[in-house]
Amino acid sequence: MTKVKKFAFCYDFDGTLCPEYMMNHHLLPDCKVNPKIFWKKVVDYSNRNKCDPTLAYLKLLMTEMKESNIDFSSSIFKKYGRKIILFKGVESWFQSVEKKIKKKFNVDIEHYIISSGLEEMIKGCKISKNIKKIFASSYIFNRDFIWPRLSVNYSNKVQFLYRIHKGKFDVFDNAGVNNKIEDKKVYIPFENIFFFGDGETDIPTFVVNKKNGGTSICVYENDETSKKNAKKILREKRVNYIVENDYSENGPIEKLINTIMELNINFSVSS
């Protein structure tokens, strides 16, 4: 019996599947905070305290929500997640992959998100039902204690590629992700891993995936600055491809994936 080839499509979220930061869409405005001012505060706080920027935003977001009397809970974040504005074609992208790419190439495709954004908001988003696993920043929600549970920053995103590669999805299982495993026990070979990101904060993940034989794709918006940054990343050989962030059926991303799959018919077969 022929084994079905298994692929992982891994996505950053902010700037890759949705414009800007997900909090900018509705949450920060409801806090009566200008998003540009908020993110400048995050940078200033991080620099002043020598603090990880992701931890800085998690702390300051808590402060802003409490000062605005917005309930700080998992359900509230999911509510705001339902309001996230997605890029063109994202909502139908997963059905298109299922209908066309999986069927055409007789492969199994799993979708993952690796994001510094909020897990709870992503879970509330329309596309969450299509995602096998969300690796993102999150909080502990306890009646007497609220605190960051997990901080996913630009550099530690890389570990989640290895978790997907090895099939070790428990983010607090350090032994599982660090232990060497035999090739035949690999969950998804790196050469069958696609990573979609949008810029400089994704460079470590782009590079590690590409060096291990995976496919790194930088998506850009339809403006000169975004395209210029993507071209720079490509020129520096951090990624394999760049493409406009249009996920529509028969759009540029679908066409690119089809071309890559057709050119690489001898992808490794997972166990």
Sine and cosine of phi, psi and omega as CSV:
sin_phi,cos_phi,sin_psi,cos_psi,sin_omega,cos_omega
0.00,0.00,0.77,-0.63,-0.03,-1.00
-0.95,0.31,0.76,-0.65,0.04,-1.00
-0.97,0.25,0.65,-0.76,0.05,-1.00
-0.99,0.15,0.74,-0.67,0.01,-1.00
-0.96,0.29,0.73,-0.68,-0.03,-1.00
-0.96,-0.27,0.74,-0.67,0.02,-1.00
-0.84,-0.54,0.47,-0.88,0.12,-0.99
-0.89,-0.46,0.83,-0.56,0.15,-0.99
-0.97,-0.23,0.93,-0.37,-0.08,-1.00
-0.93,-0.36,0.71,-0.70,-0.09,-1.00
-0.79,-0.61,0.72,-0.69,0.38,-0.92
-0.91,0.40,0.20,-0.98,-0.03,-1.00
-0.92,-0.39,-0.92,0.39,-0.05,-1.00
-0.90,0.44,0.84,-0.54,-0.01,-1.00
1.00,0.09,-0.19,0.98,0.01,-1.00
-0.95,-0.33,-0.75,0.67,0.05,-1.00
-0.96,-0.28,-0.36,0.93,0.02,-1.00
-0.65,-0.76,0.43,-0.90,0.02,-1.00
-0.93,0.36,0.62,-0.79,0.11,-0.99
0.83,0.56,-0.41,-0.91,0.07,-1.00
-1.00,0.05,0.61,-0.79,-0.05,-1.00
-0.86,0.52,-0.51,0.86,0.00,-1.00
-0.93,0.36,-0.39,0.92,-0.04,-1.00
-0.93,0.38,-0.42,0.91,-0.17,-0.99
-0.92,0.40,-0.76,0.65,-0.04,-1.00
-0.62,-0.78,-0.55,0.83,-0.13,-0.99
-0.90,0.43,-0.80,0.59,-0.01,-1.00
-0.90,0.44,-0.69,0.73,0.09,-1.00
-0.84,0.54,-0.60,0.80,0.03,-1.00
-0.94,0.34,-0.36,0.93,0.11,-0.99
-0.99,0.11,0.03,1.00,-0.05,-1.00
0.87,0.49,0.62,0.78,-0.02,-1.00
-0.86,-0.51,0.76,-0.66,0.11,-0.99
-0.95,0.32,0.86,-0.52,-0.04,-1.00
-0.81,0.59,-0.65,0.76,0.00,-1.00
-0.88,0.48,-0.65,0.76,0.03,-1.00
-0.93,0.37,-0.64,0.77,0.01,-1.00
-0.87,0.50,-0.75,0.66,-0.08,-1.00
-0.95,0.32,-0.43,0.90,0.13,-0.99
-0.93,0.36,-0.64,0.77,0.07,-1.00
-0.87,0.50,-0.64,0.77,0.02,-1.00
-0.87,0.49,-0.73,0.68,0.01,-1.00
-0.89,0.47,-0.71,0.70,-0.01,-1.00
-0.89,0.46,-0.70,0.71,0.00,-1.00
-0.89,0.45,-0.68,0.73,0.00,-1.00
-0.88,0.47,-0.72,0.69,-0.02,-1.00
-0.92,0.39,-0.68,0.73,-0.06,-1.00
-0.91,0.40,-0.60,0.80,-0.08,-1.00
-0.97,-0.24,0.09,1.00,-0.05,-1.00
0.79,0.61,0.76,0.65,-0.13,-0.99
-0.92,-0.39,0.57,-0.82,0.09,-1.00
-0.84,0.54,0.77,-0.64,-0.05,-1.00
-0.84,0.54,-0.57,0.82,0.01,-1.00
-0.92,0.38,-0.68,0.74,0.07,-1.00
-0.90,0.44,-0.58,0.81,0.02,-1.00
-0.89,0.46,-0.71,0.70,-0.02,-1.00
-0.94,0.35,-0.58,0.81,0.03,-1.00
-0.89,0.45,-0.62,0.78,0.02,-1.00
-0.94,0.35,-0.74,0.67,-0.06,-1.00
-0.94,0.35,-0.52,0.85,0.05,-1.00
-0.91,0.42,-0.66,0.75,0.08,-1.00
-0.84,0.55,-0.72,0.70,-0.03,-1.00
-0.88,0.48,-0.74,0.67,-0.04,-1.00
-0.89,0.45,-0.66,0.75,-0.02,-1.00
-0.93,0.38,-0.65,0.76,0.01,-1.00
-0.92,0.40,-0.66,0.75,0.01,-1.00
-0.92,0.40,-0.41,0.91,0.01,-1.00
-1.00,-0.10,0.09,1.00,0.00,-1.00
0.84,0.54,0.57,0.82,0.11,-0.99
-1.00,-0.07,0.82,-0.58,-0.05,-1.00
-0.82,0.58,0.78,-0.63,-0.04,-1.00
-0.99,-0.14,1.00,-0.08,-0.08,-1.00
-0.47,-0.88,0.30,-0.96,0.04,-1.00
-0.86,0.51,-0.66,0.75,-0.04,-1.00
-0.91,0.41,-0.59,0.81,0.04,-1.00
-0.92,0.40,-0.68,0.74,0.02,-1.00
-0.90,0.44,-0.62,0.78,0.05,-1.00
-0.90,0.43,-0.61,0.80,0.05,-1.00
-0.87,0.49,-0.71,0.70,0.02,-1.00
-0.94,0.35,-0.49,0.87,0.06,-1.00
-0.89,0.46,-0.55,0.83,0.01,-1.00
-0.92,0.39,-0.32,0.95,-0.03,-1.00
-1.00,-0.09,-0.02,1.00,-0.03,-1.00
-0.87,0.48,0.73,-0.68,0.05,-1.00
-1.00,0.04,0.81,-0.58,-0.05,-1.00
-0.98,-0.21,0.39,-0.92,0.06,-1.00
-0.92,0.39,0.29,-0.96,-0.04,-1.00
-0.81,0.59,0.82,-0.57,0.09,-1.00
1.00,0.08,-0.14,0.99,-0.07,-1.00
-0.88,0.48,-0.68,0.73,-0.09,-1.00
-0.88,0.48,-0.55,0.84,-0.02,-1.00
-0.99,-0.16,-0.05,1.00,-0.07,-1.00
-0.84,0.54,-0.70,0.72,-0.12,-0.99
-0.94,0.35,-0.60,0.80,0.07,-1.00
-0.92,0.38,-0.60,0.80,0.02,-1.00
-0.91,0.41,-0.67,0.74,0.05,-1.00
-0.87,0.49,-0.71,0.71,-0.01,-1.00
-0.88,0.47,-0.71,0.70,-0.11,-0.99
-0.97,0.25,-0.61,0.80,-0.17,-0.98
-0.94,-0.33,-0.81,0.59,-0.11,-0.99
-0.96,0.29,-0.75,0.66,0.00,-1.00
-0.87,0.49,-0.68,0.73,-0.05,-1.00
-0.94,0.34,-0.70,0.72,-0.06,-1.00
-0.88,0.47,-0.66,0.75,-0.11,-0.99
-0.97,-0.23,0.03,1.00,0.01,-1.00
0.80,0.60,0.82,0.57,-0.02,-1.00
-0.78,-0.62,0.27,-0.96,0.11,-0.99
-0.96,-0.28,0.77,-0.64,-0.02,-1.00
-0.84,-0.54,0.79,-0.61,0.09,-1.00
-0.93,-0.37,0.60,-0.80,-0.04,-1.00
-0.94,-0.33,0.68,-0.74,0.00,-1.00
-0.73,-0.69,0.49,-0.87,0.13,-0.99
-0.88,-0.47,0.74,-0.68,0.06,-1.00
-0.82,-0.57,0.97,-0.25,-0.22,-0.98
-0.61,-0.79,0.55,-0.84,0.15,-0.99
-0.99,0.17,-0.17,0.98,0.04,-1.00
-0.94,0.35,-0.13,-0.99,-0.12,-0.99
-1.00,-0.03,0.81,-0.58,0.02,-1.00
-0.83,0.56,-0.68,0.73,-0.06,-1.00
-0.90,0.43,-0.61,0.79,0.03,-1.00
-0.93,0.36,-0.66,0.75,0.00,-1.00
-0.90,0.43,-0.60,0.80,0.04,-1.00
-0.90,0.44,-0.48,0.88,0.03,-1.00
-0.99,0.14,-0.25,0.97,-0.05,-1.00
-0.93,0.36,0.47,-0.88,-0.06,-1.00
-0.84,0.55,-0.50,0.86,-0.13,-0.99
-1.00,0.00,-0.06,1.00,-0.14,-0.99
-0.86,0.51,-0.50,0.87,-0.01,-1.00
-0.90,0.43,-0.31,0.95,-0.01,-1.00
-1.00,-0.02,-0.09,1.00,-0.13,-0.99
-0.99,-0.15,0.79,-0.61,0.01,-1.00
-0.94,0.34,-0.69,0.72,-0.03,-1.00
-0.51,-0.86,0.71,-0.71,0.06,-1.00
-0.96,-0.29,0.88,-0.48,0.12,-0.99
-0.96,-0.27,0.96,-0.29,-0.08,-1.00
-0.43,-0.90,0.21,-0.98,0.02,-1.00
-0.91,0.41,0.52,-0.86,-0.03,-1.00
-0.41,-0.91,0.21,-0.98,0.00,-1.00
-0.91,-0.42,0.37,-0.93,0.28,-0.96
-1.00,0.08,0.83,-0.56,0.05,-1.00
-0.95,-0.31,0.96,-0.27,-0.02,-1.00
-0.70,-0.71,0.58,-0.81,-0.06,-1.00
-0.81,0.58,-0.60,0.80,-0.06,-1.00
-0.96,-0.28,-0.07,1.00,-0.14,-0.99
-0.47,-0.88,0.88,-0.47,0.08,-1.00
-0.84,-0.54,0.79,-0.62,-0.07,-1.00
-0.35,-0.94,0.41,-0.91,0.07,-1.00
-0.85,0.53,0.75,-0.66,0.02,-1.00
-1.00,-0.09,-0.65,0.76,-0.02,-1.00
-0.55,-0.84,0.74,-0.67,0.05,-1.00
-0.92,-0.40,0.88,-0.47,0.04,-1.00
-0.96,-0.28,0.94,-0.35,-0.01,-1.00
-0.93,-0.37,-0.02,-1.00,-0.14,-0.99
-0.88,0.47,-0.49,0.87,-0.05,-1.00
-1.00,-0.01,-0.63,0.78,-0.04,-1.00
-0.99,0.16,-0.03,1.00,0.14,-0.99
-0.83,0.55,-0.50,0.86,-0.10,-1.00
-0.85,0.53,-0.61,0.79,-0.05,-1.00
-0.85,0.53,-0.48,0.88,-0.08,-1.00
-0.96,0.27,-0.42,0.91,0.16,-0.99
-0.88,0.48,-0.68,0.73,0.00,-1.00
-0.93,0.36,-0.56,0.83,0.05,-1.00
-0.90,0.43,-0.66,0.75,0.04,-1.00
-0.92,0.39,-0.69,0.73,0.02,-1.00
-0.84,0.54,-0.65,0.76,-0.07,-1.00
-0.99,-0.11,-0.18,0.98,-0.04,-1.00
0.96,0.26,0.45,0.89,0.00,-1.00
-0.96,-0.29,1.00,-0.01,-0.20,-0.98
-1.00,-0.05,-0.16,0.99,0.04,-1.00
-0.98,0.22,0.94,-0.35,-0.12,-0.99
-0.92,0.40,-0.24,0.97,0.01,-1.00
-0.97,-0.24,0.19,0.98,0.07,-1.00
-0.99,-0.13,1.00,0.07,-0.05,-1.00
-0.94,0.34,-0.61,0.80,0.00,-1.00
-0.90,0.45,-0.65,0.76,-0.04,-1.00
-0.87,0.49,-0.65,0.76,-0.05,-1.00
-0.99,0.14,-0.41,0.91,-0.06,-1.00
-1.00,-0.03,-0.41,0.91,-0.04,-1.00
-0.93,0.38,0.62,-0.78,0.06,-1.00
-0.96,0.28,0.66,-0.75,0.04,-1.00
-0.80,-0.60,0.41,-0.91,0.02,-1.00
-0.94,0.34,0.51,-0.86,0.00,-1.00
-0.81,0.59,-0.62,0.78,-0.06,-1.00
-0.95,0.32,-0.25,0.97,0.01,-1.00
-0.98,-0.18,0.02,1.00,0.03,-1.00
-0.89,0.46,0.67,-0.74,-0.02,-1.00
-0.97,0.25,-0.77,0.63,0.09,-1.00
-0.66,-0.75,0.87,-0.49,0.03,-1.00
-0.87,0.50,0.55,-0.83,0.00,-1.00
-0.84,0.55,-0.58,0.82,-0.03,-1.00
-0.92,0.38,-0.15,0.99,0.08,-1.00
-0.96,-0.30,0.26,0.97,0.00,-1.00
-0.96,-0.30,0.81,-0.58,0.12,-0.99
-0.96,-0.27,0.71,-0.70,0.11,-0.99
-0.84,-0.55,0.82,-0.57,0.02,-1.00
-0.96,-0.28,0.84,-0.54,0.07,-1.00
-0.65,-0.76,-0.05,-1.00,-0.10,-0.99
-0.77,-0.63,-0.03,1.00,-0.04,-1.00
0.03,-1.00,-0.42,-0.91,-0.16,-0.99
-0.87,0.49,-0.61,0.79,-0.02,-1.00
-0.93,0.37,-0.22,0.98,0.04,-1.00
-0.99,-0.12,-0.02,1.00,-0.10,-0.99
-0.85,0.52,-0.72,0.69,0.02,-1.00
-0.84,0.55,-0.65,0.76,0.00,-1.00
-0.94,0.33,-0.67,0.74,0.09,-1.00
-0.79,0.61,-0.78,0.62,-0.15,-0.99
-0.92,0.39,-0.72,0.69,-0.02,-1.00
-0.89,0.45,-0.69,0.73,0.01,-1.00
-0.89,0.46,-0.71,0.71,-0.02,-1.00
-0.91,0.42,-0.69,0.72,-0.02,-1.00
-0.91,0.41,-0.46,0.89,0.02,-1.00
-1.00,0.02,0.08,1.00,0.06,-1.00
0.99,-0.17,0.01,1.00,0.04,-1.00
-0.98,0.19,0.04,-1.00,-0.01,-1.00
-0.93,-0.36,0.88,-0.47,0.00,-1.00
-0.96,-0.28,0.79,-0.61,-0.10,-1.00
-0.81,-0.59,0.84,-0.54,0.06,-1.00
-0.99,-0.12,0.87,-0.50,0.05,-1.00
-1.00,-0.09,0.57,-0.82,-0.03,-1.00
-0.74,-0.67,0.43,-0.90,0.04,-1.00
-0.99,0.13,0.25,-0.97,-0.06,-1.00
-0.99,0.15,0.89,0.45,0.10,-0.99
-0.51,-0.86,0.39,-0.92,-0.15,-0.99
-0.90,0.43,-0.63,0.78,-0.02,-1.00
-0.89,0.45,-0.74,0.67,-0.01,-1.00
-0.88,0.47,-0.69,0.72,-0.01,-1.00
-0.92,0.39,-0.62,0.79,0.02,-1.00
-0.89,0.46,-0.68,0.73,0.02,-1.00
-0.90,0.44,-0.65,0.76,0.02,-1.00
-0.90,0.43,-0.67,0.74,0.02,-1.00
-0.89,0.46,-0.60,0.80,0.03,-1.00
-0.90,0.44,-0.70,0.71,0.02,-1.00
-0.89,0.45,-0.63,0.78,0.04,-1.00
-0.93,0.37,-0.70,0.72,0.00,-1.00
-0.87,0.49,-0.57,0.82,0.02,-1.00
-0.99,0.14,0.07,1.00,0.06,-1.00
0.88,0.47,0.56,0.83,0.06,-1.00
-0.99,0.12,-0.41,0.91,-0.03,-1.00
-0.76,-0.65,0.25,-0.97,0.07,-1.00
-1.00,0.07,-0.59,0.81,-0.08,-1.00
-0.56,-0.83,0.39,-0.92,0.23,-0.97
-0.82,-0.57,0.48,-0.88,-0.06,-1.00
-0.36,-0.93,0.54,-0.84,0.06,-1.00
-0.91,0.42,0.59,-0.81,-0.15,-0.99
-0.99,0.16,0.82,0.57,0.06,-1.00
-0.93,-0.36,0.94,-0.34,-0.08,-1.00
-1.00,-0.10,0.22,0.98,-0.06,-1.00
-0.89,0.45,0.39,-0.92,0.08,-1.00
-0.87,0.49,0.76,-0.65,-0.07,-1.00
0.91,0.41,0.27,0.96,0.04,-1.00
-0.99,0.12,-0.03,-1.00,-0.10,-0.99
-0.87,0.49,-0.60,0.80,-0.02,-1.00
-0.95,0.32,-0.69,0.73,0.04,-1.00
-0.88,0.47,-0.67,0.74,0.01,-1.00
-0.89,0.45,-0.64,0.77,0.02,-1.00
-0.89,0.45,-0.73,0.68,-0.01,-1.00
-0.88,0.48,-0.67,0.74,0.04,-1.00
-0.86,0.52,-0.70,0.71,0.00,-1.00
-0.89,0.45,-0.71,0.71,0.00,-1.00
-0.88,0.48,-0.70,0.71,-0.02,-1.00
-0.90,0.44,-0.65,0.76,0.00,-1.00
-0.92,0.39,-0.55,0.83,-0.01,-1.00
-0.98,0.18,-0.24,0.97,-0.08,-1.00
-0.78,-0.63,0.85,0.52,-0.08,-1.00
-0.94,0.34,-0.21,0.98,-0.01,-1.00
-0.97,-0.23,0.61,0.79,0.08,-1.00
-0.84,0.55,0.45,-0.89,0.03,-1.00
-0.91,0.41,0.50,-0.86,0.05,-1.00
-0.99,-0.15,0.78,-0.63,0.02,-1.00
-0.98,0.20,0.34,-0.94,-0.03,-1.00
-0.94,0.33,0.00,0.00,0.00,0.00
